[in-house]
Amino acid sequence: MPVAPDYMRKAARKGLEIRQDLPPSRQYGTRVGLARANQIANGDNLSLRTLVRMRSYLIRARENYRTARDKGLTAENSKAIGAYLLWGGPRALSWANDQIKKLQK
């Protein structure tokens, strides 16, 4: 089973670290998002089912991430950016797609 590459692990760690320093009212991430971030950051094996769920989230959240980024926001002041980091960051979608293709062969 695949393990997230270093750039995704760093993004997830960054998202978790920033979130921890924010007041509760500004924290981002659902229980599922936090669990996923910990899986990615820890270098856990990711199943096909997990990868499909990751792809689904990343596709849904991509536009919110891009809109916030284009406004010059960061994970410190945008829940959309912070949550996207938890799931591996902007490069995670292409990686997840590649891994899904490999596993479905």
SEKEKE-796583 format. One record per residue: x negated, y, z of N, C-alpha, C in turn. Coordinates in steps of 0.1 Angstrom, whole numbers, plus 5000, padded with zeros to 4 digits. Atoms other than C-alpha are relative to their C-alpha. Layout:
# residues N
+------+------+------+------+------+------+------+------+------+
|  n_u |  n_v |  n_w | ca_u | ca_v | ca_w |  c_u |  c_v |  c_w |
+------+------+------+------+------+------+------+------+------+
|    X |    Y |    Z |    X |    Y |    Z |    X |    Y |    Z |
...
+------+------+------+------+------+------+------+------+------+
//
This chain:
# residues 105
+------+------+------+------+------+------+------+------+------+
|  n_u |  n_v |  n_w | ca_u | ca_v | ca_w |  c_u |  c_v |  c_w |
+------+------+------+------+------+------+------+------+------+
| 4992 | 4988 | 5000 | 5000 | 5000 | 5000 | 4991 | 5012 | 5000 |
| 5009 | 4988 | 5001 | 4987 | 5035 | 4992 | 5000 | 5008 | 5013 |
| 5002 | 4991 | 4989 | 4974 | 5059 | 5017 | 4998 | 5014 | 4994 |
| 5001 | 4986 | 5005 | 4977 | 5097 | 5012 | 4985 | 5004 | 4999 |
| 5013 | 4995 | 5002 | 4946 | 5113 | 4998 | 4997 | 5011 | 5010 |
| 5005 | 4991 | 4990 | 4925 | 5137 | 5019 | 5007 | 5014 | 4999 |
| 4994 | 4987 | 5001 | 4941 | 5169 | 5005 | 5014 | 5000 | 5006 |
| 4986 | 5001 | 4994 | 4976 | 5157 | 5016 | 4999 | 4998 | 5015 |
| 5002 | 5002 | 4985 | 4963 | 5146 | 5050 | 4997 | 5014 | 5006 |
| 5004 | 4987 | 4995 | 4948 | 5181 | 5055 | 5012 | 5009 | 5000 |
| 4988 | 4992 | 5001 | 4981 | 5198 | 5044 | 5009 | 4996 | 5011 |
| 4991 | 5004 | 4989 | 5001 | 5177 | 5068 | 4995 | 5004 | 5014 |
| 5006 | 4995 | 4987 | 4977 | 5184 | 5097 | 5002 | 5015 | 5002 |
| 4998 | 4985 | 4999 | 4978 | 5221 | 5089 | 5014 | 5003 | 5004 |
| 4986 | 4997 | 4997 | 5016 | 5221 | 5089 | 5003 | 4997 | 5015 |
| 4997 | 5004 | 4986 | 5017 | 5202 | 5123 | 4993 | 5010 | 5009 |
| 5007 | 4990 | 4991 | 4991 | 5226 | 5138 | 5007 | 5013 | 5001 |
| 4993 | 4987 | 5000 | 5008 | 5258 | 5127 | 5013 | 4999 | 5007 |
| 4987 | 5002 | 4994 | 5042 | 5244 | 5138 | 4999 | 5000 | 5015 |
| 5003 | 5001 | 4985 | 5028 | 5237 | 5173 | 4999 | 5013 | 5006 |
| 5003 | 4987 | 4995 | 5018 | 5273 | 5177 | 5011 | 5010 | 4999 |
| 4989 | 4991 | 5002 | 5051 | 5288 | 5167 | 5010 | 4998 | 5012 |
| 4990 | 5001 | 4990 | 5079 | 5296 | 5192 | 5011 | 4990 | 4994 |
| 4990 | 5010 | 5004 | 5107 | 5270 | 5191 | 5010 | 5005 | 4989 |
| 4991 | 4995 | 5010 | 5130 | 5293 | 5171 | 4995 | 5001 | 4986 |
| 5007 | 4999 | 5013 | 5105 | 5295 | 5143 | 4994 | 4987 | 4995 |
| 5006 | 5013 | 5004 | 5094 | 5259 | 5142 | 5008 | 4994 | 4988 |
| 4993 | 5007 | 5011 | 5102 | 5239 | 5110 | 4998 | 4985 | 5001 |
| 5001 | 5014 | 5001 | 5106 | 5203 | 5102 | 5010 | 4992 | 5008 |
| 4991 | 5009 | 4993 | 5132 | 5177 | 5110 | 4993 | 4988 | 5006 |
| 5007 | 5012 | 4994 | 5125 | 5145 | 5129 | 4994 | 4992 | 4989 |
| 5006 | 5008 | 5011 | 5120 | 5127 | 5096 | 4988 | 5007 | 4994 |
| 5012 | 4992 | 5005 | 5097 | 5155 | 5083 | 4988 | 4999 | 5009 |
| 5011 | 5001 | 4990 | 5076 | 5153 | 5115 | 4994 | 4986 | 5000 |
| 5005 | 5014 | 5001 | 5074 | 5115 | 5113 | 4992 | 4998 | 4988 |
| 5008 | 5002 | 5012 | 5063 | 5117 | 5077 | 4987 | 5007 | 5001 |
| 5013 | 4992 | 4999 | 5037 | 5144 | 5085 | 4990 | 4992 | 5008 |
| 5009 | 5008 | 4992 | 5023 | 5122 | 5112 | 4995 | 4987 | 4992 |
| 5004 | 5011 | 5008 | 5022 | 5092 | 5088 | 4989 | 5004 | 4990 |
| 5009 | 4995 | 5010 | 5004 | 5112 | 5062 | 4987 | 5004 | 5007 |
| 5012 | 4995 | 4993 | 4980 | 5129 | 5086 | 4991 | 4989 | 5006 |
| 5007 | 5012 | 4994 | 4971 | 5096 | 5103 | 4994 | 4991 | 4989 |
| 5005 | 5009 | 5010 | 4963 | 5079 | 5070 | 5007 | 4987 | 5000 |
| 4993 | 5013 | 5000 | 4990 | 5053 | 5074 | 5003 | 4996 | 4986 |
| 4995 | 5006 | 5012 | 5000 | 5030 | 5046 | 5014 | 5005 | 4997 |
| 4987 | 4995 | 5004 | 5030 | 5044 | 5027 | 5007 | 4990 | 4990 |
| 4993 | 5010 | 5008 | 5055 | 5019 | 5013 | 5007 | 5007 | 4988 |
| 4993 | 4995 | 5012 | 5073 | 5022 | 4980 | 5013 | 5008 | 5005 |
| 4988 | 4994 | 4995 | 5105 | 5031 | 4999 | 4997 | 5014 | 5006 |
| 5005 | 4987 | 4994 | 5086 | 5059 | 5018 | 4997 | 5010 | 4989 |
| 5004 | 4992 | 5012 | 5071 | 5072 | 4985 | 5012 | 5006 | 4993 |
| 4988 | 4995 | 5007 | 5105 | 5074 | 4969 | 5007 | 5011 | 5008 |
| 4994 | 4990 | 4991 | 5119 | 5093 | 4999 | 4992 | 5013 | 4999 |
| 5009 | 4989 | 5001 | 5089 | 5116 | 4997 | 5003 | 5008 | 4987 |
| 4997 | 4994 | 5013 | 5095 | 5123 | 4960 | 5013 | 5007 | 5001 |
| 4986 | 4994 | 4999 | 5132 | 5130 | 4967 | 4999 | 5013 | 5007 |
| 5001 | 4987 | 4992 | 5124 | 5156 | 4994 | 4992 | 5010 | 4993 |
| 5008 | 4990 | 5006 | 5096 | 5172 | 4975 | 5006 | 5007 | 4988 |
| 4993 | 4994 | 5011 | 5117 | 5177 | 4944 | 5011 | 5010 | 5005 |
| 4989 | 4992 | 4994 | 5146 | 5191 | 4965 | 4994 | 5013 | 5005 |
| 5006 | 4988 | 4993 | 5123 | 5215 | 4984 | 4991 | 5008 | 4992 |
| 5010 | 4994 | 5008 | 5100 | 5225 | 4956 | 5004 | 5015 | 4997 |
| 4996 | 4987 | 5004 | 5120 | 5256 | 4945 | 4999 | 5010 | 5012 |
| 5001 | 4992 | 4988 | 5123 | 5269 | 4981 | 4985 | 5003 | 5003 |
| 5015 | 4998 | 4998 | 5085 | 5264 | 4985 | 4995 | 5011 | 4991 |
| 5005 | 4990 | 5010 | 5077 | 5283 | 4953 | 5005 | 5014 | 5002 |
| 4994 | 4987 | 4997 | 5101 | 5311 | 4961 | 4993 | 5007 | 5011 |
| 5007 | 4994 | 4988 | 5085 | 5317 | 4995 | 4986 | 5003 | 4997 |
| 5014 | 4997 | 5004 | 5050 | 5314 | 4981 | 4999 | 5012 | 4991 |
| 5001 | 4988 | 5009 | 5057 | 5339 | 4953 | 5003 | 5013 | 5007 |
| 4998 | 4988 | 4992 | 5069 | 5363 | 4980 | 4988 | 5004 | 5008 |
| 5012 | 4997 | 4992 | 5035 | 5361 | 4996 | 5001 | 4995 | 5014 |
| 4998 | 5005 | 4987 | 5048 | 5342 | 5026 | 4990 | 4988 | 5003 |
| 5009 | 5011 | 4996 | 5028 | 5315 | 5045 | 5007 | 4991 | 5010 |
| 4994 | 5009 | 4991 | 5035 | 5286 | 5068 | 5003 | 5006 | 5013 |
| 4997 | 4993 | 4988 | 5033 | 5310 | 5097 | 5013 | 5008 | 5000 |
| 4987 | 4992 | 5000 | 5063 | 5330 | 5085 | 5010 | 4995 | 4990 |
| 4991 | 5007 | 5009 | 5081 | 5306 | 5062 | 5003 | 4986 | 5003 |
| 4997 | 5014 | 4997 | 5099 | 5275 | 5072 | 4999 | 4991 | 4988 |
| 5001 | 5008 | 5012 | 5100 | 5264 | 5036 | 4986 | 4996 | 4997 |
| 5014 | 5004 | 5002 | 5063 | 5265 | 5032 | 4995 | 4990 | 5011 |
| 5005 | 5009 | 4989 | 5056 | 5249 | 5066 | 5006 | 4986 | 4998 |
| 4994 | 5013 | 5002 | 5080 | 5221 | 5059 | 4994 | 4992 | 4988 |
| 5006 | 5007 | 5012 | 5065 | 5214 | 5025 | 4986 | 4995 | 5003 |
| 5013 | 5004 | 4996 | 5031 | 5212 | 5041 | 5001 | 4987 | 5008 |
| 4998 | 5012 | 4992 | 5044 | 5185 | 5065 | 5001 | 4988 | 4991 |
| 4998 | 5012 | 5009 | 5052 | 5163 | 5035 | 4988 | 4999 | 4990 |
| 5012 | 5002 | 5008 | 5017 | 5167 | 5020 | 4996 | 5011 | 4991 |
| 5004 | 4988 | 5008 | 5018 | 5201 | 5003 | 5004 | 4999 | 4986 |
| 4996 | 4999 | 5014 | 5022 | 5212 | 4967 | 4995 | 4989 | 4991 |
| 5005 | 5011 | 5009 | 5001 | 5184 | 4952 | 5005 | 4987 | 5003 |
| 4995 | 5013 | 4995 | 5020 | 5156 | 4970 | 5010 | 4994 | 4990 |
| 4990 | 5005 | 5009 | 5047 | 5153 | 4944 | 4994 | 4992 | 4988 |
| 5007 | 5007 | 5011 | 5024 | 5144 | 4915 | 4994 | 4987 | 5005 |
| 5007 | 5011 | 4995 | 5005 | 5120 | 4937 | 5011 | 4989 | 5003 |
| 4989 | 5010 | 4997 | 5038 | 5103 | 4949 | 5005 | 4994 | 4987 |
| 4995 | 5005 | 5013 | 5050 | 5100 | 4913 | 4990 | 4989 | 4995 |
| 5010 | 5009 | 5005 | 5017 | 5083 | 4903 | 5000 | 4987 | 5008 |
| 5000 | 5012 | 4992 | 5018 | 5059 | 4932 | 5013 | 4991 | 4998 |
| 4987 | 5007 | 5003 | 5055 | 5050 | 4925 | 4998 | 4992 | 4987 |
| 5002 | 5007 | 5013 | 5046 | 5042 | 4889 | 4991 | 4988 | 5002 |
| 5009 | 5011 | 4998 | 5017 | 5020 | 4900 | 5007 | 4988 | 5007 |
| 4993 | 5010 | 4992 | 5038 | 5001 | 4926 | 5011 | 4993 | 4992 |
| 4988 | 5006 | 5007 | 5067 | 4995 | 4902 | 4996 | 4992 | 4988 |
| 5005 | 5008 | 5011 | 5045 | 4978 | 4876 | 5001 | 4985 | 5003 |
+------+------+------+------+------+------+------+------+------+
//
